[in-house]
């Protein structure tokens, strides 16, 4: 969860309960493995690692997101070119 916060500049802070539910489902599907880490201070914690299958799913998902982003960028450019408010006082 700390990594997600760093990657997203703290714009996305996941709910711990939802995150652990998702990680358990991913483990059941073979996308991650987990093991307990012994901590010298504080409670032990479970550490998760992506498997090869998890990396493949991540890559496929990110490729799909990139395509959607390109589509959205194209739609925004079309909107800006055709419908965005023009300077000079004309109709919008």
NUPA-129058 format. One record per atom (N, C-alpha, C, CB): residue in one letter; chain; atom name; x, y, z. Coordinates in Angstrom, 3 decimals, always signed. Glycine has a CB too. Layout:
REM residues N
[A,A,CA,[X,Y,Z]]
...
//
This chain:
REM residues 92
[X,A,N,[+0.824,-1.189,+0.000]]
[X,A,CA,[+0.000,+0.000,+0.000]]
[X,A,C,[+0.866,+1.250,+0.000]]
[X,A,CB,[-0.936,-0.001,+1.201]]
[X,A,N,[+2.002,+1.179,+0.686]]
[X,A,CA,[+2.909,+2.323,+0.695]]
[X,A,C,[+3.435,+2.607,-0.709]]
[X,A,CB,[+4.078,+2.075,+1.659]]
[X,A,N,[+3.724,+1.564,-1.463]]
[X,A,CA,[+4.211,+1.744,-2.833]]
[X,A,C,[+3.155,+2.418,-3.702]]
[X,A,CB,[+4.611,+0.392,-3.444]]
[X,A,N,[+1.887,+2.012,-3.566]]
[X,A,CA,[+0.818,+2.649,-4.344]]
[X,A,C,[+0.709,+4.128,-4.004]]
[X,A,CB,[-0.528,+1.949,-4.089]]
[X,A,N,[+0.839,+4.443,-2.734]]
[X,A,CA,[+0.783,+5.848,-2.336]]
[X,A,C,[+1.926,+6.637,-2.968]]
[X,A,CB,[+0.834,+5.976,-0.806]]
[X,A,N,[+3.132,+6.061,-2.985]]
[X,A,CA,[+4.286,+6.744,-3.589]]
[X,A,C,[+4.089,+6.919,-5.088]]
[X,A,CB,[+5.584,+5.960,-3.318]]
[X,A,N,[+3.708,+5.833,-5.768]]
[X,A,CA,[+3.551,+5.859,-7.221]]
[X,A,C,[+2.520,+6.892,-7.649]]
[X,A,CB,[+3.153,+4.482,-7.737]]
[X,A,N,[+1.456,+7.039,-6.864]]
[X,A,CA,[+0.370,+7.944,-7.233]]
[X,A,C,[+0.482,+9.303,-6.550]]
[X,A,CB,[-0.959,+7.314,-6.892]]
[X,A,N,[+1.649,+9.623,-6.003]]
[X,A,CA,[+1.873,+10.891,-5.296]]
[X,A,C,[+0.792,+11.121,-4.238]]
[X,A,CB,[+1.897,+12.071,-6.296]]
[X,A,N,[+0.427,+10.053,-3.557]]
[X,A,CA,[-0.575,+10.042,-2.489]]
[X,A,C,[-1.963,+10.459,-2.957]]
[X,A,CB,[-0.137,+10.949,-1.377]]
[X,A,N,[-2.220,+10.360,-4.271]]
[X,A,CA,[-3.547,+10.659,-4.808]]
[X,A,C,[-4.484,+9.472,-4.619]]
[X,A,CB,[-3.457,+11.032,-6.297]]
[X,A,N,[-3.912,+8.261,-4.524]]
[X,A,CA,[-4.710,+7.047,-4.336]]
[X,A,C,[-4.207,+6.342,-3.094]]
[X,A,CB,[-4.634,+6.107,-5.583]]
[X,A,N,[-5.021,+6.341,-2.059]]
[X,A,CA,[-4.675,+5.646,-0.827]]
[X,A,C,[-5.735,+4.562,-0.635]]
[X,A,CB,[-4.604,+6.636,+0.417]]
[X,A,N,[-5.367,+3.309,-0.908]]
[X,A,CA,[-6.361,+2.232,-0.849]]
[X,A,C,[-6.829,+1.943,+0.571]]
[X,A,CB,[-5.791,+0.971,-1.458]]
[X,A,N,[-8.060,+1.480,+0.674]]
[X,A,CA,[-8.584,+1.020,+1.955]]
[X,A,C,[-7.932,-0.317,+2.257]]
[X,A,CB,[-10.151,+0.903,+1.936]]
[X,A,N,[-7.359,-0.500,+3.444]]
[X,A,CA,[-6.663,-1.753,+3.745]]
[X,A,C,[-7.534,-2.999,+3.578]]
[X,A,CB,[-6.139,-1.706,+5.147]]
[X,A,N,[-8.767,-2.951,+4.031]]
[X,A,CA,[-9.644,-4.116,+3.910]]
[X,A,C,[-9.858,-4.520,+2.466]]
[X,A,CB,[-10.978,-3.838,+4.561]]
[X,A,N,[-10.102,-3.547,+1.606]]
[X,A,CA,[-10.316,-3.832,+0.183]]
[X,A,C,[-9.035,-4.353,-0.452]]
[X,A,CB,[-10.804,-2.571,-0.561]]
[X,A,N,[-7.915,-3.801,-0.063]]
[X,A,CA,[-6.636,-4.222,-0.635]]
[X,A,C,[-6.324,-5.668,-0.271]]
[X,A,CB,[-5.508,-3.304,-0.155]]
[X,A,N,[-6.514,-6.026,+0.989]]
[X,A,CA,[-6.202,-7.394,+1.404]]
[X,A,C,[-7.161,-8.398,+0.783]]
[X,A,CB,[-6.245,-7.508,+2.922]]
[X,A,N,[-8.420,-8.023,+0.612]]
[X,A,CA,[-9.369,-8.896,-0.080]]
[X,A,C,[-8.904,-9.142,-1.509]]
[X,A,CB,[-10.788,-8.281,-0.072]]
[X,A,N,[-8.480,-8.086,-2.189]]
[X,A,CA,[-7.990,-8.214,-3.561]]
[X,A,C,[-6.733,-9.086,-3.608]]
[X,A,CB,[-7.697,-6.822,-4.160]]
[X,A,N,[-5.815,-8.882,-2.676]]
[X,A,CA,[-4.584,-9.679,-2.656]]
[X,A,C,[-4.877,-11.156,-2.399]]
[X,A,CB,[-3.624,-9.146,-1.590]]
[X,A,N,[-5.822,-11.452,-1.515]]
[X,A,CA,[-6.189,-12.858,-1.270]]
[X,A,C,[-6.765,-13.491,-2.529]]
[X,A,CB,[-7.207,-12.963,-0.112]]
[X,A,N,[-7.623,-12.756,-3.240]]
[X,A,CA,[-8.187,-13.280,-4.497]]
[X,A,C,[-7.092,-13.491,-5.537]]
[X,A,CB,[-9.263,-12.321,-5.052]]
[X,A,N,[-6.155,-12.550,-5.609]]
[X,A,CA,[-5.049,-12.697,-6.556]]
[X,A,C,[-4.193,-13.917,-6.199]]
[X,A,CB,[-4.179,-11.418,-6.573]]
[X,A,N,[-4.018,-14.160,-4.911]]
[X,A,CA,[-3.236,-15.325,-4.492]]
[X,A,C,[-3.967,-16.616,-4.864]]
[X,A,CB,[-2.962,-15.280,-2.969]]
[X,A,N,[-5.270,-16.657,-4.673]]
[X,A,CA,[-6.069,-17.829,-5.060]]
[X,A,C,[-5.955,-18.111,-6.553]]
[X,A,CB,[-7.540,-17.622,-4.681]]
[X,A,N,[-5.794,-17.070,-7.352]]
[X,A,CA,[-5.702,-17.207,-8.809]]
[X,A,C,[-4.272,-17.363,-9.306]]
[X,A,CB,[-6.331,-16.014,-9.474]]
[X,A,N,[-3.318,-17.424,-8.391]]
[X,A,CA,[-1.929,-17.649,-8.768]]
[X,A,C,[-1.195,-16.430,-9.289]]
[X,A,CB,[-1.874,-18.697,-9.784]]
[X,A,N,[-1.710,-15.241,-9.008]]
[X,A,CA,[-1.066,-14.021,-9.500]]
[X,A,C,[-0.047,-13.457,-8.520]]
[X,A,CB,[-2.110,-12.972,-9.796]]
[X,A,N,[-0.167,-13.803,-7.239]]
[X,A,CA,[+0.799,-13.401,-6.225]]
[X,A,C,[+1.048,-14.568,-5.277]]
[X,A,CB,[+0.302,-12.156,-5.446]]
[X,A,N,[+2.184,-14.510,-4.617]]
[X,A,CA,[+2.461,-15.410,-3.505]]
[X,A,C,[+2.656,-14.541,-2.276]]
[X,A,CB,[+3.721,-16.320,-3.780]]
[X,A,N,[+2.541,-15.147,-1.103]]
[X,A,CA,[+2.732,-14.365,+0.111]]
[X,A,C,[+3.481,-15.187,+1.144]]
[X,A,CB,[+1.385,-13.892,+0.676]]
[X,A,N,[+4.140,-14.458,+2.027]]
[X,A,CA,[+4.800,-15.093,+3.160]]
[X,A,C,[+4.872,-14.083,+4.290]]
[X,A,CB,[+6.221,-15.613,+2.777]]
[X,A,N,[+4.980,-14.598,+5.486]]
[X,A,CA,[+5.072,-13.727,+6.649]]
[X,A,C,[+6.491,-13.218,+6.811]]
[X,A,CB,[+4.620,-14.461,+7.915]]
[X,A,N,[+6.621,-11.925,+7.036]]
[X,A,CA,[+7.915,-11.308,+7.332]]
[X,A,C,[+7.999,-11.083,+8.828]]
[X,A,CB,[+8.105,-9.966,+6.551]]
[X,A,N,[+9.082,-11.523,+9.412]]
[X,A,CA,[+9.313,-11.285,+10.838]]
[X,A,C,[+9.848,-9.870,+11.007]]
[X,A,CB,[+10.309,-12.336,+11.440]]
[X,A,N,[+9.252,-9.122,+11.889]]
[X,A,CA,[+9.674,-7.753,+12.153]]
[X,A,C,[+10.326,-7.696,+13.531]]
[X,A,CB,[+8.471,-6.768,+12.065]]
[X,A,N,[+11.440,-6.977,+13.625]]
[X,A,CA,[+12.094,-6.827,+14.922]]
[X,A,C,[+11.280,-5.937,+15.842]]
[X,A,CB,[+13.498,-6.258,+14.752]]
[X,A,N,[+10.665,-4.922,+15.255]]
[X,A,CA,[+9.784,-4.062,+16.035]]
[X,A,C,[+8.415,-4.094,+15.390]]
[X,A,CB,[+10.331,-2.603,+16.125]]
[X,A,N,[+7.398,-4.149,+16.173]]
[X,A,CA,[+6.038,-4.182,+15.651]]
[X,A,C,[+5.636,-5.583,+15.242]]
[X,A,CB,[+5.901,-3.241,+14.474]]
[X,A,N,[+4.401,-5.716,+14.820]]
[X,A,CA,[+3.887,-7.041,+14.458]]
[X,A,C,[+4.486,-7.543,+13.136]]
[X,A,CB,[+2.358,-6.999,+14.354]]
[X,A,N,[+4.522,-8.879,+12.985]]
[X,A,CA,[+4.922,-9.460,+11.709]]
[X,A,C,[+3.920,-9.005,+10.653]]
[X,A,CB,[+4.997,-11.027,+11.789]]
[X,A,N,[+4.345,-9.074,+9.396]]
[X,A,CA,[+3.409,-8.685,+8.330]]
[X,A,C,[+3.568,-9.624,+7.152]]
[X,A,CB,[+3.642,-7.216,+7.886]]
[X,A,N,[+2.502,-9.692,+6.366]]
[X,A,CA,[+2.490,-10.546,+5.196]]
[X,A,C,[+3.020,-9.742,+4.014]]
[X,A,CB,[+1.060,-11.096,+4.913]]
[X,A,N,[+3.985,-10.326,+3.303]]
[X,A,CA,[+4.571,-9.680,+2.123]]
[X,A,C,[+4.104,-10.432,+0.884]]
[X,A,CB,[+6.139,-9.649,+2.204]]
[X,A,N,[+3.720,-9.699,-0.135]]
[X,A,CA,[+3.208,-10.274,-1.382]]
[X,A,C,[+4.197,-10.043,-2.513]]
[X,A,CB,[+1.836,-9.671,-1.741]]
[X,A,N,[+4.313,-11.046,-3.393]]
[X,A,CA,[+5.201,-10.970,-4.546]]
[X,A,C,[+4.435,-11.408,-5.783]]
[X,A,CB,[+6.469,-11.844,-4.340]]
[X,A,N,[+4.573,-10.642,-6.861]]
[X,A,CA,[+3.931,-11.019,-8.124]]
[X,A,C,[+4.565,-12.287,-8.683]]
[X,A,CB,[+4.035,-9.873,-9.152]]
[X,A,N,[+3.733,-13.171,-9.221]]
[X,A,CA,[+4.226,-14.345,-9.938]]
[X,A,C,[+4.348,-13.979,-11.413]]
[X,A,CB,[+3.279,-15.582,-9.735]]
[X,A,N,[+4.863,-14.915,-12.211]]
[X,A,CA,[+4.938,-14.678,-13.662]]
[X,A,C,[+3.545,-14.437,-14.234]]
[X,A,CB,[+5.609,-15.877,-14.380]]
[X,A,N,[+2.563,-15.195,-13.742]]
[X,A,CA,[+1.184,-14.995,-14.209]]
[X,A,C,[+0.680,-13.612,-13.806]]
[X,A,CB,[+0.249,-16.090,-13.640]]
[X,A,N,[+1.040,-13.162,-12.608]]
[X,A,CA,[+0.636,-11.839,-12.156]]
[X,A,C,[+1.256,-10.736,-12.985]]
[X,A,CB,[+1.001,-11.651,-10.713]]
[X,A,N,[+2.512,-10.908,-13.345]]
[X,A,CA,[+3.190,-9.920,-14.199]]
[X,A,C,[+2.504,-9.862,-15.557]]
[X,A,CB,[+4.699,-10.268,-14.367]]
[X,A,N,[+2.146,-11.019,-16.103]]
[X,A,CA,[+1.469,-11.064,-17.406]]
[X,A,C,[+0.124,-10.337,-17.343]]
[X,A,CB,[+1.263,-12.527,-17.858]]
[X,A,N,[-0.657,-10.600,-16.297]]
[X,A,CA,[-1.955,-9.933,-16.142]]
[X,A,C,[-1.763,-8.431,-15.969]]
[X,A,CB,[-2.727,-10.514,-14.937]]
[X,A,N,[-0.759,-8.038,-15.197]]
[X,A,CA,[-0.471,-6.618,-15.002]]
[X,A,C,[-0.131,-5.948,-16.328]]
[X,A,CB,[+0.682,-6.434,-14.006]]
[X,A,N,[+0.737,-6.568,-17.112]]
[X,A,CA,[+1.111,-5.994,-18.405]]
[X,A,C,[-0.088,-5.871,-19.331]]
[X,A,CB,[+2.189,-6.840,-19.066]]
[X,A,N,[-0.915,-6.924,-19.393]]
[X,A,CA,[-2.099,-6.882,-20.256]]
[X,A,C,[-3.047,-5.771,-19.816]]
[X,A,CB,[-2.829,-8.240,-20.241]]
[X,A,N,[-3.248,-5.656,-18.505]]
[X,A,CA,[-4.137,-4.616,-17.993]]
[X,A,C,[-3.615,-3.221,-18.288]]
[X,A,CB,[-4.330,-4.782,-16.504]]
[X,A,N,[-2.305,-3.036,-18.128]]
[X,A,CA,[-1.731,-1.719,-18.393]]
[X,A,C,[-1.756,-1.378,-19.878]]
[X,A,CB,[-0.304,-1.655,-17.873]]
[X,A,N,[-1.563,-2.365,-20.743]]
[X,A,CA,[-1.674,-2.111,-22.185]]
[X,A,C,[-3.095,-1.674,-22.540]]
[X,A,CB,[-1.283,-3.374,-22.995]]
[X,A,N,[-4.092,-2.320,-21.935]]
[X,A,CA,[-5.481,-1.942,-22.178]]
[X,A,C,[-5.731,-0.515,-21.679]]
[X,A,CB,[-6.447,-2.936,-21.485]]
[X,A,N,[-5.170,-0.171,-20.529]]
[X,A,CA,[-5.336,+1.182,-20.001]]
[X,A,C,[-4.673,+2.211,-20.909]]
[X,A,CB,[-4.755,+1.278,-18.587]]
[X,A,N,[-3.507,+1.877,-21.458]]
[X,A,CA,[-2.830,+2.796,-22.376]]
[X,A,C,[-3.681,+3.049,-23.616]]
[X,A,CB,[-1.457,+2.237,-22.783]]
[X,A,N,[-4.315,+2.006,-24.145]]
[X,A,CA,[-5.179,+2.178,-25.315]]
[X,A,C,[-6.378,+3.058,-24.970]]
[X,A,CB,[-5.657,+0.808,-25.843]]
[X,A,N,[-6.964,+2.845,-23.800]]
[X,A,CA,[-8.095,+3.679,-23.378]]
[X,A,C,[-7.656,+5.131,-23.200]]
[X,A,CB,[-8.704,+3.143,-22.064]]
[X,A,N,[-6.459,+5.323,-22.654]]
[X,A,CA,[-5.945,+6.680,-22.480]]
[X,A,C,[-5.760,+7.359,-23.833]]
[X,A,CB,[-4.614,+6.661,-21.707]]
[X,A,N,[-5.227,+6.630,-24.830]]
[X,A,CA,[-5.058,+7.192,-26.168]]
[X,A,C,[-6.409,+7.584,-26.755]]
[X,A,CB,[-4.345,+6.188,-27.091]]
[X,A,N,[-7.422,+6.744,-26.544]]
[X,A,CA,[-8.769,+7.061,-27.022]]
[X,A,C,[-9.291,+8.324,-26.353]]
[X,A,CB,[-9.727,+5.887,-26.759]]
[X,A,N,[-9.129,+8.421,-25.041]]
[X,A,CA,[-9.588,+9.603,-24.321]]
[X,A,C,[-8.849,+10.852,-24.793]]
[X,A,CB,[-9.399,+9.416,-22.814]]
[X,A,N,[-7.532,+10.747,-24.993]]
[X,A,CA,[-6.761,+11.883,-25.496]]
[X,A,C,[-7.278,+12.334,-26.856]]
[X,A,CB,[-5.274,+11.522,-25.591]]
[X,A,N,[-7.606,+11.380,-27.724]]
[X,A,CA,[-8.146,+11.715,-29.047]]
[X,A,C,[-9.490,+12.412,-28.933]]
[X,A,CB,[-8.285,+10.455,-29.904]]
[X,A,N,[-10.350,+11.917,-28.045]]
[X,A,CA,[-11.656,+12.544,-27.853]]
[X,A,C,[-11.519,+13.955,-27.295]]
[X,A,CB,[-12.517,+11.698,-26.923]]
[X,A,N,[-10.591,+14.161,-26.378]]
[X,A,CA,[-10.368,+15.488,-25.808]]
[X,A,C,[-9.831,+16.439,-26.865]]
[X,A,CB,[-9.398,+15.412,-24.622]]
[X,A,N,[-8.914,+15.969,-27.694]]
[X,A,CA,[-8.390,+16.810,-28.773]]
[X,A,C,[-9.502,+17.196,-29.742]]
[X,A,CB,[-7.258,+16.084,-29.525]]
[X,A,N,[-10.375,+16.258,-30.073]]
[X,A,CA,[-11.510,+16.551,-30.956]]
[X,A,C,[-12.415,+17.600,-30.316]]
[X,A,CB,[-12.315,+15.261,-31.266]]
[X,A,N,[-12.712,+17.419,-29.037]]
[X,A,CA,[-13.549,+18.379,-28.330]]
[X,A,C,[-12.903,+19.762,-28.339]]
[X,A,CB,[-13.799,+17.913,-26.887]]
[X,A,N,[-11.618,+19.806,-27.980]]
[X,A,CA,[-10.929,+21.091,-27.949]]
[X,A,C,[-10.934,+21.771,-29.314]]
[X,A,CB,[-9.502,+20.905,-27.471]]
[X,A,N,[-10.746,+21.005,-30.367]]
[X,A,CA,[-10.688,+21.577,-31.717]]
[X,A,C,[-12.061,+22.018,-32.216]]
[X,A,CB,[-10.092,+20.568,-32.687]]
[X,A,N,[-13.130,+21.384,-31.754]]
[X,A,CA,[-14.446,+21.639,-32.329]]
[X,A,C,[-15.464,+22.291,-31.400]]
[X,A,CB,[-15.000,+20.379,-32.809]]
[X,A,N,[-15.313,+22.129,-30.110]]
[X,A,CA,[-16.355,+22.585,-29.211]]
[X,A,C,[-15.881,+23.458,-28.055]]
[X,A,CB,[-17.053,+21.422,-28.670]]
[X,A,N,[-14.602,+23.459,-27.788]]
[X,A,CA,[-14.110,+24.247,-26.659]]
[X,A,C,[-14.380,+25.712,-26.897]]
[X,A,CB,[-12.611,+24.012,-26.433]]
[X,A,N,[-14.536,+26.426,-25.813]]
[X,A,CA,[-14.826,+27.852,-25.922]]
[X,A,C,[-13.711,+28.554,-26.704]]
[X,A,CB,[-14.988,+28.485,-24.516]]
[X,A,N,[-14.134,+29.265,-27.722]]
[X,A,CA,[-13.195,+30.013,-28.565]]
[X,A,C,[-13.086,+31.443,-28.032]]
[X,A,CB,[-13.654,+30.010,-30.067]]
[X,A,N,[-11.919,+32.030,-28.168]]
[X,A,CA,[-11.766,+33.437,-27.789]]
[X,A,C,[-12.356,+34.304,-28.899]]
[X,A,CB,[-10.258,+33.799,-27.534]]
[X,A,N,[-12.790,+35.465,-28.569]]
[X,A,CA,[-13.315,+36.374,-29.570]]
[X,A,C,[-14.820,+36.547,-29.477]]
[X,A,CB,[-12.950,+35.891,-30.933]]
[X,A,N,[-15.487,+35.895,-28.506]]
[X,A,CA,[-16.907,+36.175,-28.247]]
[X,A,C,[-17.879,+35.458,-29.145]]
[X,A,CB,[-17.150,+37.611,-28.366]]
[X,A,N,[-17.518,+34.432,-29.869]]
[X,A,CA,[-18.484,+33.716,-30.712]]
[X,A,C,[-19.278,+32.710,-29.926]]
[X,A,CB,[-17.781,+33.021,-31.851]]
[X,A,N,[-20.177,+31.995,-30.614]]
[X,A,CA,[-20.965,+30.939,-29.976]]
[X,A,C,[-20.062,+29.786,-29.592]]
[X,A,CB,[-22.094,+30.451,-30.906]]
[X,A,N,[-20.471,+29.036,-28.562]]
[X,A,CA,[-19.689,+27.870,-28.144]]
[X,A,C,[-20.386,+26.604,-28.548]]
[X,A,CB,[-19.449,+27.878,-26.639]]
//
